[in-house]
Amino acid sequence: IGMWLELSLPKVLATTDAAKTALAEQTAKSDSFQRQALEVFRGQSYGSVIRMNWAAYRHFYTGPIFMAYNIATLGNFLLGLAAGRLKWFQDVPAHRTAFKRMLGWGIVAGIVSVIVAVLIRHFSPSKTPMQDGPVLSFIMSVLQNVRTLAFALVYMSAIALLFQRPRFQKFFSIYAPVGRMALSNYLAQSAIGMFVFLGLGLGHIGDIRPRWTVIMPCVVFAVQ
């Protein structure tokens, strides 16, 4: 819905030329802001980094897209809260049927939503999501939320069910300390990221190859 409000509604209310002009101006403004932020993050002033982070928050996270995203995220948190209140994880065997259903339907819904999204994108005349019409952008955003929730249910249900088996319980127990130190690990990862990427540390922001963005988190997580 947020994507539809920000990207597609102006196309409906304005003329084609006016919509294209407004979209081009918005894109240029966003690109300029990102270049400015990159220069600040490469600098040596921590105060400037804090101010830029605040400006970035206001620039990117107060628009309809991210407001809608935050609402969807809140909905997912509330589903987790409901599962906790129902004490499903305290007694998984008693709720085995529910977990199996979530696993099965999550797999089906996730795969179907991915296939539909791929087919739509393949046959769509739009080259980028920014060029989608109002109906298509709404459909794609719904599919994205469906597959996110579906695969989250798959991961959760699969781990809960596998944890009931002694062999897998021993394996998953390796990650128990990470769960007990979630806040410490989160803060440590932030500190490590600042040291590696910001100009205050190694200053590698913008010049690390994509493969290192996979290798580095795996190494950090393994050490933690």
C-alpha positions as CSV (number, residue, x, y, z in Angstrom):
1,I,0.0,0.0,0.0
2,G,2.9,2.4,0.8
3,M,4.5,1.7,-2.5
4,W,1.2,2.3,-4.3
5,L,0.7,5.6,-2.5
6,E,4.2,6.9,-3.2
7,L,4.9,5.5,-6.6
8,S,1.6,4.9,-8.3
9,L,-1.0,7.2,-6.9
10,P,0.7,10.3,-8.4
11,K,0.4,8.6,-11.8
12,V,-3.3,8.3,-11.4
13,L,-3.9,11.9,-10.1
14,A,-1.5,13.7,-12.4
15,T,-0.9,13.7,-16.2
16,T,1.7,11.4,-17.6
17,D,4.3,14.2,-18.2
18,A,3.7,15.6,-14.7
19,A,4.1,12.2,-13.1
20,K,7.3,11.5,-15.0
21,T,8.7,14.9,-14.0
22,A,7.9,14.4,-10.4
23,L,9.4,10.9,-10.4
24,A,12.6,12.2,-12.1
25,E,12.9,15.0,-9.5
26,Q,12.4,12.6,-6.6
27,T,15.0,10.1,-8.0
28,A,17.5,12.9,-8.6
29,K,17.0,14.2,-5.1
30,S,17.4,10.7,-3.6
31,D,20.6,10.1,-5.6
32,S,22.1,13.4,-4.5
33,F,21.3,12.7,-0.9
34,Q,22.9,9.3,-1.1
35,R,26.1,10.8,-2.6
36,Q,26.2,13.3,0.2
37,A,25.7,10.6,2.9
38,L,28.5,8.5,1.4
39,E,30.9,11.5,1.7
40,V,30.0,12.0,5.3
41,F,30.4,8.4,6.2
42,R,33.8,8.4,4.7
43,G,34.8,11.4,6.8
44,Q,36.4,11.5,10.2
45,S,33.7,13.3,12.2
46,Y,31.5,11.0,14.4
47,G,29.2,14.0,15.0
48,S,28.6,14.4,11.3
49,V,27.8,10.7,11.0
50,I,25.2,10.9,13.8
51,R,23.6,14.0,12.1
52,M,23.6,12.2,8.7
53,N,22.0,9.1,10.2
54,W,19.2,11.3,11.6
55,A,18.8,13.0,8.3
56,A,18.7,9.7,6.5
57,Y,16.1,8.4,8.8
58,R,13.9,11.4,8.1
59,H,14.6,11.2,4.4
60,F,14.0,7.5,3.8
61,Y,11.9,6.2,6.7
62,T,9.1,8.7,6.9
63,G,7.7,8.2,3.4
64,P,4.6,6.0,2.7
65,I,6.7,3.0,1.5
66,F,8.6,2.6,4.8
67,M,5.6,3.6,7.0
68,A,3.7,0.8,5.4
69,Y,6.7,-1.5,5.8
70,N,6.9,-0.7,9.5
71,I,3.2,-1.4,9.9
72,A,3.6,-4.8,8.2
73,T,6.6,-5.5,10.4
74,L,4.6,-4.6,13.5
75,G,1.9,-7.1,12.3
76,N,4.5,-9.8,12.1
77,F,5.7,-9.0,15.6
78,L,2.2,-9.2,16.9
79,L,1.8,-12.7,15.3
80,G,4.9,-13.7,17.2
81,L,3.5,-12.2,20.4
82,A,0.3,-14.1,19.9
83,A,2.2,-17.4,19.5
84,G,4.1,-16.6,22.7
85,R,0.9,-15.8,24.6
86,L,-0.6,-19.1,23.4
87,K,2.6,-20.8,24.7
88,W,3.2,-22.8,21.5
89,F,6.9,-22.8,21.9
90,Q,6.8,-23.9,25.6
91,D,5.0,-27.1,24.5
92,V,5.7,-27.9,20.9
93,P,4.6,-31.5,21.0
94,A,1.1,-30.4,22.1
95,H,0.9,-28.0,19.1
96,R,2.7,-30.3,16.6
97,T,-0.3,-30.3,14.3
98,A,-0.4,-26.5,14.1
99,F,3.3,-26.3,13.4
100,K,3.0,-28.9,10.6
101,R,0.2,-27.0,9.0
102,M,2.2,-23.7,9.2
103,L,5.1,-25.5,7.6
104,G,3.1,-27.0,4.8
105,W,1.0,-23.9,4.0
106,G,4.1,-21.7,4.4
107,I,6.0,-23.7,1.8
108,V,3.0,-23.6,-0.6
109,A,2.3,-19.9,-0.2
110,G,5.9,-19.0,-0.4
111,I,6.7,-20.9,-3.5
112,V,3.5,-19.8,-5.3
113,S,4.1,-16.1,-4.4
114,V,7.7,-16.3,-5.8
115,I,6.6,-18.0,-9.0
116,V,3.8,-15.5,-9.6
117,A,6.1,-12.6,-8.9
118,V,8.7,-13.9,-11.3
119,L,6.2,-14.5,-14.0
120,I,4.7,-11.1,-13.6
121,R,8.1,-9.4,-13.7
122,H,9.1,-11.5,-16.7
123,F,6.1,-10.6,-18.8
124,S,5.7,-7.1,-17.5
125,P,6.6,-4.3,-19.9
126,S,8.0,-2.4,-16.9
127,K,11.8,-2.6,-16.7
128,T,11.9,-1.5,-13.1
129,P,9.4,-1.4,-10.2
130,M,9.5,2.4,-10.4
131,Q,7.7,2.0,-13.8
132,D,4.9,-0.2,-12.6
133,G,1.3,0.9,-12.9
134,P,-0.9,1.3,-9.8
135,V,-2.4,-2.1,-10.0
136,L,0.8,-4.0,-10.7
137,S,2.7,-2.2,-7.9
138,F,0.0,-3.0,-5.5
139,I,0.0,-6.7,-6.5
140,M,3.8,-7.0,-6.3
141,S,3.9,-5.4,-2.8
142,V,1.2,-7.8,-1.6
143,L,3.2,-10.8,-3.0
144,Q,6.3,-9.6,-1.3
145,N,4.6,-9.5,2.1
146,V,3.0,-12.9,1.5
147,R,6.3,-14.6,0.8
148,T,8.1,-12.9,3.6
149,L,5.6,-14.1,6.2
150,A,5.2,-17.5,4.5
151,F,8.9,-18.3,4.6
152,A,9.2,-16.9,8.1
153,L,6.6,-19.5,9.2
154,V,8.5,-22.2,7.3
155,Y,11.8,-21.4,9.1
156,M,10.0,-21.1,12.5
157,S,8.0,-24.3,12.1
158,A,10.8,-26.4,10.7
159,I,13.2,-25.4,13.5
160,A,10.5,-26.0,16.2
161,L,9.7,-29.5,14.8
162,L,13.3,-30.5,14.2
163,F,14.3,-29.4,17.7
164,Q,12.1,-32.2,19.1
165,R,14.5,-34.7,17.7
166,P,17.6,-35.4,19.9
167,R,20.1,-35.2,16.9
168,F,18.8,-31.9,15.7
169,Q,18.4,-30.6,19.3
170,K,22.1,-31.0,19.8
171,F,22.9,-29.1,16.6
172,F,20.5,-26.2,17.3
173,S,21.7,-25.9,20.9
174,I,24.9,-24.5,19.5
175,Y,23.0,-21.3,18.7
176,A,21.4,-21.0,22.2
177,P,24.1,-18.6,23.5
178,V,23.4,-16.3,20.6
179,G,19.8,-16.0,21.6
180,R,20.7,-15.4,25.2
181,M,23.1,-12.6,24.2
182,A,21.0,-11.0,21.4
183,L,21.4,-7.4,22.5
184,S,25.2,-7.8,23.1
185,N,25.7,-9.4,19.7
186,Y,23.6,-6.7,18.0
187,L,25.6,-3.9,19.6
188,A,28.9,-5.7,18.8
189,Q,27.9,-6.1,15.2
190,S,27.1,-2.4,15.0
191,A,30.5,-1.5,16.4
192,I,32.3,-3.9,14.1
193,G,30.4,-2.5,11.1
194,M,31.3,1.0,12.0
195,F,34.9,0.1,12.4
196,V,35.1,-1.6,9.0
197,F,33.0,0.8,6.9
198,L,33.2,4.3,8.3
199,G,36.0,6.7,7.8
200,L,36.5,6.7,11.5
201,G,37.9,3.1,11.1
202,L,39.0,1.3,8.0
203,G,36.7,3.3,5.7
204,H,35.7,0.5,3.3
205,I,32.2,1.8,2.7
206,G,31.4,1.5,-1.0
207,D,34.5,-0.4,-2.0
208,I,33.9,-4.0,-0.6
209,R,33.2,-6.7,-3.2
210,P,29.7,-8.4,-2.8
211,R,31.2,-11.7,-1.7
212,W,32.7,-10.1,1.4
213,T,29.3,-8.9,2.5
214,V,28.5,-12.6,2.9
215,I,31.8,-13.9,4.2
216,M,32.3,-11.2,6.8
217,P,28.9,-11.6,8.6
218,C,29.4,-15.4,8.7
219,V,32.9,-15.0,10.3
220,V,31.6,-12.4,12.8
221,F,28.6,-14.6,13.7
222,A,30.8,-17.7,14.1
223,V,33.1,-15.8,16.4
224,Q,30.2,-14.5,18.5
